[in-house]
Amino acid sequence: METVSFLITGGVLAPQIKISVSATILDLKETIQNVISILVSRQTLSLNGNFLRNDQVIRDINLGAQLPVPLVLRVEPLPGNPKFIIFVKYCVGDFISVWIRETSSVLELKMEIEKLHGVSAQNITLHHFSHEMSDDYALSEYYIHPGCQIQMTVSMDN
């Protein structure tokens, strides 16, 4: 079975996904949902500025020569920018729950953890998909979504 690899760009994270050339864009979106948990209904994919339709078969699309093929993923914001719960796994295996908006910054999440659990924001490091999260980015840039789990480590240096 012939496959193609896609590099999914558009956020800070850039997962690489391999799929059959006989798959549709909808199949690719379902695979993206399985990898980063962003619902298909919130995904828009584009290639070289052209939006891809769910019914398009990958082999019928001019993918160009670059491998992996870079696709831009745009995630539709949640209507009304609601707060939702995410779970932060502490290094000892415990989870803490935090209500937050996807438009909040990583620093704002750290400050919320500090407020709720007394851990200094400057001592917190957060990871999602094994990628250290930078304070200046919005949570949506890391594909944080309702029910998401992220990892937290705490340094005692400061």
NORBEL-V22022 format. One record per pair of residues at least 24 apart in sequence whose ideal C-beta (glycine too) atoms are under 10 Angstrom apart, sorted by the first residue. I is the first residue (numbers start at 1). J is the second residue. D is the distance in whole Angstrom. If there is no record, write none. Layout:
i->{I;I}
j->{J;J}
d->{D;D}
This chain:
i->{2;2;3;4;4;4;4;4;4;4;4;5;5;5;6;6;6;6;6;6;6;6;6;6;6;6;7;7;7;7;7;7;7;8;8;8;8;8;8;8;8;8;8;8;8;8;9;9;9;9;10;10;10;10;10;10;10;10;10;10;10;10;11;11;11;11;11;11;11;11;11;11;11;11;11;12;12;12;12;12;12;12;12;12;12;12;12;12;13;13;13;13;13;13;13;13;13;14;14;14;14;15;15;15;16;16;17;17;17;18;19;20;20;20;21;21;21;21;21;21;22;22;22;22;23;23;23;23;24;24;24;24;24;24;24;24;25;25;25;25;25;25;25;25;25;25;26;26;26;26;26;27;27;27;28;28;28;28;28;29;29;30;32;32;32;32;35;35;36;36;36;36;36;36;36;36;36;37;37;37;37;37;37;37;38;38;38;38;38;38;38;38;39;39;39;39;41;42;42;42;42;42;42;42;42;43;43;43;43;44;44;44;44;44;45;45;45;45;46;46;46;46;47;47;48;73;75;75;75;75;75;77;77;77;77;78;78;78;78;78;82;83;84;84;84;84;84;85;85;85;86;86;86;86;86;86;86;86;86;87;87;87;87;88;88;88;88;88;88;88;88;88;88;88;88;89;89;89;89;89;89;90;90;90;90;90;90;91;91;91;91;91;92;94;95;95;96;97;98;100;100;100;100;101;101;101;101;102;102;102;102;102;102;102;102;102;102;103;103;103;104;104;104;104;105;105;105;105;105;105;105;105;106;106;106;106;106;106;106;106;106;106;106;106;107;107;107;107;107;108;108;108;109;109;109;109;109;109;110;110;111;113;113;117;117;119;119;120;120;120;120;122;122;122;123;123;123;123;123;123;124;124;124;124;125;125;125;125;125;126;126;126;126;127;127;127}
j->{58;59;58;28;58;59;61;63;67;68;69;67;68;69;31;32;45;47;58;63;67;68;69;70;71;73;66;67;68;69;70;71;72;32;35;36;38;43;45;68;69;70;71;72;73;143;70;71;72;73;43;44;45;46;70;71;72;73;74;75;141;143;36;38;72;73;74;75;137;138;140;141;142;143;144;106;128;129;131;132;133;134;137;138;140;141;142;143;73;128;129;130;131;133;141;142;143;68;70;73;131;73;129;143;68;69;68;69;71;68;58;57;58;59;57;58;59;60;61;63;57;58;59;60;56;57;58;59;52;53;54;55;56;57;58;60;51;52;53;54;55;56;57;58;61;71;52;53;54;55;56;54;57;58;52;54;56;58;71;54;73;54;71;73;75;143;129;143;73;75;128;129;142;143;144;145;148;143;144;145;146;147;148;149;73;75;76;140;143;144;145;148;75;76;145;146;76;73;74;75;76;77;78;143;145;73;74;75;76;72;73;74;75;76;71;72;73;74;71;72;73;74;71;72;72;143;102;140;141;143;145;101;102;103;140;102;103;140;145;146;146;146;144;145;146;147;148;146;147;148;128;139;144;145;146;147;148;149;150;147;148;149;150;112;113;116;117;119;124;126;148;149;150;151;152;127;149;150;151;152;153;117;119;151;152;153;154;125;151;152;153;154;154;152;149;152;152;147;150;139;144;146;148;138;139;140;144;138;139;140;141;142;143;144;145;146;148;138;139;140;138;139;140;144;133;134;135;136;137;138;139;141;132;133;134;135;136;137;138;139;141;142;144;150;133;134;135;136;137;135;138;139;133;135;139;144;150;152;135;152;135;152;154;152;154;152;154;154;155;156;158;155;157;158;153;154;155;156;157;158;152;153;154;155;151;152;153;154;155;150;151;152;153;151;152;153}
d->{10;8;9;10;6;8;10;7;8;8;6;6;4;7;9;9;9;9;9;9;9;6;5;8;5;10;9;9;4;7;5;7;10;6;8;8;10;10;8;9;10;8;6;8;5;10;6;7;6;7;10;9;9;9;10;8;5;4;6;7;9;9;9;9;10;7;10;8;9;9;7;5;6;6;10;10;9;10;7;10;8;7;6;9;10;5;6;9;10;7;6;10;6;10;8;6;6;10;9;9;9;9;7;9;5;10;8;10;9;8;7;10;7;9;8;5;4;9;9;9;7;7;6;10;10;7;5;9;10;9;7;6;6;6;7;10;10;5;6;5;7;5;8;7;8;9;10;9;4;7;9;9;9;8;8;9;9;7;8;7;9;10;9;7;10;9;9;9;9;9;9;7;9;5;10;8;10;7;10;6;9;8;7;9;8;6;9;10;6;10;6;10;9;9;8;10;8;10;9;5;4;8;8;10;8;6;8;7;8;9;7;4;8;7;5;7;6;8;7;5;8;7;6;8;9;9;9;6;9;7;8;10;7;7;7;6;9;9;8;8;9;10;9;8;4;8;9;7;7;9;10;8;6;8;7;7;5;7;7;7;7;5;8;10;6;10;9;10;9;7;10;8;6;8;5;9;6;7;5;7;10;9;9;8;6;8;8;10;8;7;5;7;10;10;8;10;8;10;9;7;8;10;10;9;8;9;10;7;5;4;9;9;9;6;7;9;9;6;7;6;7;6;9;9;10;9;7;7;7;6;7;9;10;5;6;5;7;6;8;7;9;8;9;9;10;9;4;7;9;9;9;8;8;9;6;8;8;10;7;9;10;7;10;10;10;8;6;8;9;10;7;9;9;5;9;5;5;7;7;5;6;8;6;8;9;7;5;8;7;5;7;6;8;4;8;8}
